[in-house]
Amino acid sequence: MSEQKKDTLWDQLKSTILLLALTTIVVLLAALAKTENQRYALYKYECEDPLFKSHDVKCLEQIHTREHWWQHVYAAFKN
């Protein structure tokens, strides 16, 4: 295998690893923002089900307790 082919393969591998790392970070931040949104809604008692004295799951899936996703991420890291 020539030196140029090795360099090309190594560059492709680095690009692939970088793409996988960035994708993983984005997915984890999205999950963190969603979880923090639901946690904060529960903390503020915004999704209470008065009939069963529990949490309304549909409300937790749809509620937006802060204006931006990055506010959830910041709050999760801060707390």
N, C-alpha and C positions, 0 to 999 in steps of 0.2 A: 504494500500500500504506500502510495506516495505521501510525502509530507504535506502537500497541498490538500489532499483528500482528508487526511487526519485533521487538519485545521478546520476544514469545512464541516466535518462531522462534529468536531468539538464545539464549533459555533452553533450548530443546529441543536446540539444537546443543551448548551447553556441557554439558548432561547426557549427551548421547551421547558426546562426547569424553572426559568423565570416566569413563564406564562402559568405554569402549574402553581407556583408559589403565590402569584398575584391573584389567581382565581380562588385559591384556598382562603386567602386573606379577605377577599370580597365576600365570599360565602359565610365565613365566620363572623364578619362584621354585621352582615344582614341578620344572621341568627341572633347575635347579641342585641341588636337594636330591637328586634321583635320581642325577645324575652324581656328586655328592660321595659319596653312599652307595656307589656302585660303585667309585669311586676309592679310598675308604678300605678297602673289602673287599679290593681288589687289594693295597693297601699292607700290610695285615695278613695276607696270604696265606690268606684265609678261603675262597676259591673255587678252590683249585687242583684240577686234574684229574690224579690220580696216574698214570693210564694213559698220557695223551698229553703230560704235562708242560706243560700250558697252562692256560687259564682255563675254568672251567665256566660257559657262558653262562646256563644255566637257574638256576644258583646266584646269579649276579650279578643276575638279574631279581627274585629272591625274597628275598635276604638283607636283614636290617635290622641295620646295624652300630651305630646309635645309637638311643636311645629315641624321639626326637621329630624331626620334619622340620626344625624351626627350628634344631636343633643342627647339622644338615648345612649349612644356609645360613650359620650363624655361622662354622663351620669353613672354609667355602669363602671367605668374605670375609676371615677372619683369616689364612689361608695365602695 
